[in-house]
Amino acid sequence: MKSAKKTPLYEKHAALGAVFCETGGFFLPKNYGNPEEETIAARKSVAVIDISSRGKLRLSGPDHIKFLQGMLTNDVKEKKPGTGVYAAILTPKGKMISDMRVFKKKDSVYMDIEPGTSQNMAQVLNKFRLSYKVEVLDVTEDYCVFHVCGSGCREFIEKRLGVNVGEMNQYDHRFFEEATAIKINRTGESGFDILFENCGAEKIWNSLIEKQPVPQLSGQDALEILRIEAGIPVYGKDMDTSTIPIEAGIWDALDFEKGCYVGQEVIARIKWRGKVNWHLACFEAQSDGSVLPGDTLWIKEKKVGRITSSAQSPSLGKNISIGYIRREFLDFQREITVCGDQYSDKTRNTVRITEQPFYNRLF
């Protein structure tokens, strides 16, 4: 906590009663006193969440697209400026180094990655850069980001910021005055990131937050609940260096027509001729006890999976979780026992597999 940095908006959040937590090396609001209300606001109206700790890289130079085309699992070359893709970077064995959202501009690319990972990712990219004429800049500390989500977020942004976002598709981004609006799903709701330089933080804050009616500010607690309700995996919790993207079900990060990239042979072989042993799934707790990350899934005293993320959902009124289950049990319809790494480690709970994410508003 002592080594964490304060964003330009720290004092603004503190004045509104924010309880802070460290995320990715920055102090961000954990909540403002009522995480349940902060979560429900995103489902019923509009929520504004400070996600300024997200990693931010800018790649430019004559060869930056050619370089990325050989690194990313998705096709950035064919994208037009103002659009983007979800992608990953893999090891030669097809395991994930990281996932990312990649946004193509006219002469550069902006890369959005998980908090606390930008320095490592910059090192990875520079390691593979070789003779390519590419500049990799870590701009994480230079920008703030608000995520605005909920059924009324489009109208809210257009009214408060004066930018038309109505016709934007997923990963489209539009620059206006001192900020960029990016359409992105982080919660299962229609949502937009508002990316702006630190020097413009007060102006964006005043435009979004200070005007009446004041929107609901939500913290990291609410964001975590919302993304689990939406069944969205994140790197560092539900995916890591042992994960093959197909195991995590992130098919939208994979392009099977773009040609070679690091790890491509493994992914293609699994797609066309093989199977993976593990699959990401969503689980509902069947009793009042909580299921926690790290818990093991058992069927007849046989280990069949593990929990990677969990939350108590105020919208659903139950404990929900994301985790991995072995391929042969993916369609298992009965209750699954949850306890520790050993069958007798802790008080047992039970869960059932859900067929779809708990929540996903079509948009």
C-alpha positions as CSV (number, residue, x, y, z in Angstrom):
1,M,0.0,0.0,0.0
2,K,2.8,2.5,0.9
3,S,4.4,2.2,-2.5
4,A,1.2,2.7,-4.5
5,K,0.8,5.9,-6.5
6,K,-2.1,8.4,-6.3
7,T,-3.9,9.3,-9.5
8,P,-4.7,12.9,-10.2
9,L,-8.3,12.1,-9.1
10,Y,-7.4,10.6,-5.7
11,E,-8.5,13.7,-3.7
12,K,-11.7,13.9,-5.6
13,H,-12.6,10.3,-4.7
14,A,-11.5,10.8,-1.1
15,A,-13.8,13.8,-0.7
16,L,-16.7,11.5,-1.7
17,G,-15.9,9.0,1.0
18,A,-14.0,6.5,-1.1
19,V,-12.3,3.5,0.7
20,F,-9.1,2.9,-1.3
21,C,-7.3,-0.3,-2.2
22,E,-4.1,-0.9,-4.2
23,T,-4.6,-2.3,-7.7
24,G,-1.7,-2.5,-10.2
25,G,0.4,-0.1,-8.1
26,F,-2.2,2.6,-7.8
27,F,-4.7,3.7,-5.1
28,L,-8.2,3.3,-6.6
29,P,-11.6,3.4,-4.9
30,K,-12.5,-0.1,-3.5
31,N,-15.9,1.2,-2.7
32,Y,-17.8,4.3,-1.5
33,G,-19.5,2.6,1.4
34,N,-22.1,0.4,-0.2
35,P,-20.7,-2.0,-2.8
36,E,-24.1,-3.6,-3.3
37,E,-25.7,-0.3,-4.4
38,E,-22.7,0.5,-6.5
39,T,-23.1,-2.9,-8.3
40,I,-26.9,-2.6,-8.8
41,A,-26.5,0.9,-10.2
42,A,-24.7,-0.5,-13.3
43,R,-27.6,-2.9,-13.9
44,K,-30.4,-0.3,-13.4
45,S,-29.0,3.0,-14.7
46,V,-25.4,4.2,-15.0
47,A,-22.2,3.6,-13.0
48,V,-18.8,5.4,-13.4
49,I,-15.8,3.3,-12.3
50,D,-12.2,4.6,-12.1
51,I,-10.0,2.0,-13.8
52,S,-6.9,4.3,-14.2
53,S,-4.5,1.5,-13.0
54,R,-5.0,-0.5,-16.2
55,G,-1.8,-1.0,-18.2
56,K,-1.4,1.2,-21.2
57,L,1.2,0.8,-24.0
58,R,1.7,2.7,-27.2
59,L,3.4,1.1,-30.1
60,S,4.5,3.1,-33.1
61,G,7.2,3.2,-35.8
62,P,7.3,2.0,-39.5
63,D,7.1,-1.7,-38.6
64,H,4.7,-1.7,-35.6
65,I,1.8,-3.3,-37.5
66,K,4.0,-5.9,-39.2
67,F,5.6,-6.7,-35.8
68,L,2.3,-7.1,-34.0
69,Q,0.9,-9.2,-36.8
70,G,3.5,-11.8,-36.0
71,M,2.9,-11.6,-32.3
72,L,-0.9,-11.3,-31.7
73,T,-3.4,-14.1,-31.9
74,N,-5.8,-11.8,-33.7
75,D,-5.6,-9.8,-36.9
76,V,-4.7,-6.1,-36.4
77,K,-3.4,-5.5,-40.0
78,E,-6.8,-5.6,-41.6
79,K,-8.4,-3.3,-39.0
80,K,-9.1,0.3,-39.9
81,P,-8.0,3.2,-37.7
82,G,-10.6,3.8,-35.1
83,T,-11.3,0.1,-34.6
84,G,-9.7,-2.6,-32.5
85,V,-9.5,-6.3,-31.5
86,Y,-9.2,-8.5,-28.5
87,A,-6.0,-10.6,-28.7
88,A,-3.4,-12.5,-26.8
89,I,0.4,-13.1,-26.9
90,L,1.5,-16.7,-26.5
91,T,4.5,-18.8,-25.8
92,P,5.7,-21.2,-28.6
93,K,3.7,-23.9,-26.7
94,G,0.5,-21.9,-27.0
95,K,0.3,-20.7,-23.3
96,M,-0.7,-17.2,-22.5
97,I,1.7,-14.5,-21.7
98,S,-1.1,-11.9,-21.6
99,D,-4.3,-10.9,-23.2
100,M,-5.0,-7.4,-24.3
101,R,-7.4,-5.0,-26.2
102,V,-5.6,-3.5,-29.2
103,F,-6.9,-0.2,-30.6
104,K,-5.6,0.9,-34.0
105,K,-4.9,4.5,-34.7
106,K,-3.6,6.1,-37.9
107,D,0.1,5.9,-37.0
108,S,0.2,4.0,-33.7
109,V,-1.5,1.3,-31.6
110,Y,-2.8,1.7,-28.1
111,M,-2.8,-1.5,-26.0
112,D,-5.0,-2.0,-22.9
113,I,-3.8,-4.7,-20.5
114,E,-4.4,-5.8,-16.9
115,P,-3.2,-3.5,-14.0
116,G,0.4,-4.0,-13.0
117,T,1.4,-5.8,-16.1
118,S,2.6,-3.0,-18.4
119,Q,6.3,-3.1,-17.5
120,N,6.5,-6.9,-18.1
121,M,4.6,-6.7,-21.3
122,A,6.8,-3.9,-22.6
123,Q,9.8,-6.0,-21.8
124,V,8.3,-9.0,-23.7
125,L,7.6,-6.9,-26.8
126,N,11.0,-5.4,-26.8
127,K,12.6,-8.8,-26.4
128,F,10.9,-10.0,-29.6
129,R,11.2,-6.7,-31.5
130,L,14.6,-7.7,-32.9
131,S,15.2,-5.7,-36.2
132,Y,11.7,-4.3,-36.5
133,K,11.5,-0.5,-36.3
134,V,9.0,-0.3,-33.4
135,E,8.9,1.9,-30.4
136,V,7.2,0.6,-27.3
137,L,6.2,3.1,-24.7
138,D,4.6,2.5,-21.3
139,V,2.1,5.3,-20.9
140,T,0.3,3.9,-17.9
141,E,1.1,6.7,-15.6
142,D,0.3,9.4,-18.1
143,Y,-3.4,8.7,-18.5
144,C,-6.6,8.2,-16.4
145,V,-9.5,6.0,-17.5
146,F,-13.2,6.0,-16.4
147,H,-15.4,3.1,-17.3
148,V,-19.0,4.2,-17.8
149,C,-21.5,1.4,-18.0
150,G,-25.2,0.6,-17.7
151,S,-28.4,0.8,-19.8
152,G,-28.2,4.5,-19.9
153,C,-24.5,5.0,-20.5
154,R,-24.7,6.1,-24.1
155,E,-27.1,8.9,-23.4
156,F,-25.1,9.9,-20.3
157,I,-21.9,10.2,-22.2
158,E,-23.4,12.0,-25.1
159,K,-25.0,14.5,-22.8
160,R,-22.1,15.1,-20.5
161,L,-19.2,14.9,-22.9
162,G,-20.9,16.0,-26.2
163,V,-19.6,13.1,-28.3
164,N,-21.8,10.8,-30.4
165,V,-21.1,7.2,-29.4
166,G,-24.4,5.7,-30.6
167,E,-23.1,4.0,-33.8
168,M,-19.9,2.6,-32.3
169,N,-19.2,-1.2,-32.4
170,Q,-17.2,-3.1,-29.8
171,Y,-13.6,-1.7,-29.7
172,D,-14.4,1.3,-31.8
173,H,-12.8,4.4,-30.4
174,R,-13.4,8.0,-31.1
175,F,-11.3,11.0,-30.1
176,F,-13.0,14.2,-28.9
177,E,-11.4,17.3,-27.5
178,E,-9.1,16.0,-24.7
179,A,-10.3,12.4,-24.4
180,T,-11.0,9.2,-26.3
181,A,-14.2,7.2,-26.0
182,I,-13.8,3.4,-26.4
183,K,-16.7,1.0,-26.6
184,I,-15.9,-2.0,-24.5
185,N,-17.7,-4.7,-22.5
186,R,-16.3,-5.1,-19.0
187,T,-19.5,-5.9,-17.1
188,G,-22.0,-7.5,-19.4
189,E,-23.6,-4.1,-19.9
190,S,-23.1,-1.6,-22.7
191,G,-20.0,0.3,-21.7
192,F,-17.4,2.8,-22.7
193,D,-13.9,3.6,-21.5
194,I,-13.1,7.3,-21.3
195,L,-9.3,7.7,-21.7
196,F,-7.8,11.1,-20.9
197,E,-4.4,12.6,-20.1
198,N,-3.7,13.5,-16.5
199,C,-3.6,17.2,-17.4
200,G,-7.3,16.9,-18.4
201,A,-8.5,15.0,-15.4
202,E,-10.2,17.8,-13.6
203,K,-12.1,18.8,-16.7
204,I,-13.4,15.3,-17.4
205,W,-14.3,14.9,-13.7
206,N,-16.3,18.1,-13.7
207,S,-18.1,17.1,-16.9
208,L,-18.9,13.6,-15.8
209,I,-19.4,13.8,-12.1
210,E,-20.1,17.3,-10.9
211,K,-23.2,18.0,-12.9
212,Q,-26.6,17.2,-11.7
213,P,-27.9,14.5,-11.3
214,V,-24.7,13.1,-9.9
215,P,-24.1,9.6,-11.3
216,Q,-23.3,6.6,-9.1
217,L,-19.6,6.2,-8.6
218,S,-18.7,2.5,-8.2
219,G,-15.5,1.0,-6.9
220,Q,-13.3,-2.1,-7.6
221,D,-15.6,-4.3,-5.5
222,A,-18.5,-3.6,-7.8
223,L,-16.5,-4.0,-10.9
224,E,-15.3,-7.4,-9.8
225,I,-18.9,-8.5,-9.0
226,L,-20.2,-7.2,-12.4
227,R,-17.5,-8.9,-14.5
228,I,-18.0,-12.3,-12.6
229,E,-21.8,-12.0,-13.2
230,A,-21.0,-11.5,-16.9
231,G,-18.6,-14.5,-16.9
232,I,-15.7,-12.4,-18.2
233,P,-12.3,-14.0,-17.3
234,V,-9.3,-11.8,-16.5
235,Y,-5.6,-12.5,-16.8
236,G,-4.0,-13.0,-13.5
237,K,-7.1,-14.6,-11.9
238,D,-8.8,-16.8,-14.5
239,M,-6.0,-17.0,-17.0
240,D,-2.2,-17.3,-16.5
241,T,0.9,-18.6,-18.0
242,S,-0.4,-22.2,-17.8
243,T,-3.6,-21.3,-19.8
244,I,-4.3,-22.1,-23.5
245,P,-6.7,-19.5,-24.8
246,I,-9.2,-22.2,-26.0
247,E,-9.4,-23.5,-22.4
248,A,-10.6,-20.0,-21.3
249,G,-13.1,-19.9,-24.1
250,I,-11.8,-16.6,-25.5
251,W,-12.4,-17.5,-29.1
252,D,-12.9,-13.8,-30.0
253,A,-9.2,-13.3,-29.4
254,L,-8.2,-15.9,-32.0
255,D,-8.1,-15.5,-35.8
256,F,-7.5,-18.7,-37.8
257,E,-7.0,-17.0,-41.2
258,K,-4.4,-14.4,-40.4
259,G,-1.3,-16.5,-40.8
260,C,1.6,-17.2,-38.5
261,Y,2.2,-15.9,-35.0
262,V,4.0,-17.2,-32.0
263,G,2.1,-20.3,-30.7
264,Q,-0.1,-20.5,-33.8
265,E,0.7,-24.1,-34.6
266,V,-0.5,-25.3,-31.2
267,I,-3.8,-23.3,-31.4
268,A,-4.5,-24.5,-35.0
269,R,-3.8,-28.1,-34.1
270,I,-6.2,-28.0,-31.1
271,K,-8.9,-26.2,-33.2
272,W,-8.9,-28.6,-36.1
273,R,-7.7,-31.9,-34.7
274,G,-7.5,-31.9,-30.9
275,K,-9.2,-31.0,-27.6
276,V,-8.2,-29.3,-24.4
277,N,-8.6,-31.0,-21.1
278,W,-10.0,-28.0,-19.2
279,H,-12.8,-25.6,-19.9
280,L,-13.8,-22.3,-18.2
281,A,-17.3,-22.5,-16.7
282,C,-19.7,-20.6,-14.5
283,F,-20.9,-22.1,-11.2
284,E,-23.8,-21.3,-8.8
285,A,-23.4,-22.1,-5.1
286,Q,-26.2,-24.4,-3.8
287,S,-26.0,-23.4,-0.2
288,D,-25.4,-20.4,2.0
289,G,-21.6,-21.1,2.3
290,S,-19.2,-19.1,0.1
291,V,-17.1,-20.6,-2.7
292,L,-13.7,-19.0,-2.8
293,P,-10.9,-18.7,-5.4
294,G,-8.5,-21.7,-5.0
295,D,-11.2,-24.1,-3.9
296,T,-11.2,-27.5,-5.6
297,L,-14.1,-29.1,-7.4
298,W,-14.8,-32.8,-6.7
299,I,-17.1,-35.5,-8.1
300,K,-17.1,-38.7,-6.1
301,E,-13.8,-37.8,-4.4
302,K,-12.2,-37.2,-7.8
303,K,-10.6,-33.8,-8.5
304,V,-12.4,-32.3,-11.5
305,G,-11.6,-28.6,-11.4
306,R,-10.9,-25.4,-9.5
307,I,-12.5,-22.1,-8.7
308,T,-10.6,-19.0,-10.0
309,S,-13.0,-16.1,-9.1
310,S,-16.0,-15.8,-6.9
311,A,-18.4,-13.1,-5.6
312,Q,-21.6,-12.7,-3.7
313,S,-24.0,-11.3,-6.3
314,P,-26.5,-8.7,-4.9
315,S,-28.5,-8.9,-8.2
316,L,-28.9,-12.7,-8.1
317,G,-28.8,-13.1,-4.3
318,K,-26.3,-15.9,-4.3
319,N,-22.7,-16.8,-4.4
320,I,-21.4,-17.2,-8.0
321,S,-18.0,-18.2,-9.4
322,I,-15.9,-18.8,-12.4
323,G,-13.5,-21.7,-12.7
324,Y,-12.2,-24.6,-14.7
325,I,-13.6,-28.1,-15.0
326,R,-12.3,-31.2,-16.9
327,R,-13.7,-31.7,-20.4
328,E,-15.5,-34.9,-19.5
329,F,-17.6,-33.2,-16.8
330,L,-18.5,-30.0,-18.7
331,D,-22.1,-31.1,-19.2
332,F,-22.4,-32.6,-15.6
333,Q,-25.9,-31.7,-14.4
334,R,-25.8,-32.7,-10.7
335,E,-24.2,-31.0,-7.7
336,I,-20.4,-30.8,-7.6
337,T,-18.6,-30.8,-4.2
338,V,-16.4,-27.8,-3.4
339,C,-13.7,-28.0,-0.7
340,G,-9.9,-27.8,-0.3
341,D,-7.1,-29.3,-2.2
342,Q,-7.7,-32.4,-0.1
343,Y,-11.2,-33.8,0.1
344,S,-11.2,-33.3,3.9
345,D,-9.6,-29.9,4.0
346,K,-12.6,-27.8,4.8
347,T,-16.4,-27.6,5.2
348,R,-17.9,-28.8,2.0
349,N,-20.1,-26.7,-0.2
350,T,-21.8,-27.6,-3.5
351,V,-22.2,-25.9,-6.9
352,R,-23.9,-26.5,-10.2
353,I,-22.7,-25.6,-13.6
354,T,-24.7,-22.8,-15.3
355,E,-25.2,-23.1,-19.1
356,Q,-24.4,-19.4,-19.7
357,P,-22.9,-16.4,-17.9
358,F,-25.1,-15.2,-15.1
359,Y,-25.8,-11.9,-16.8
360,N,-25.2,-10.4,-20.2
361,R,-27.4,-7.6,-21.6
362,L,-27.3,-7.7,-25.4
363,F,-26.1,-4.5,-27.0
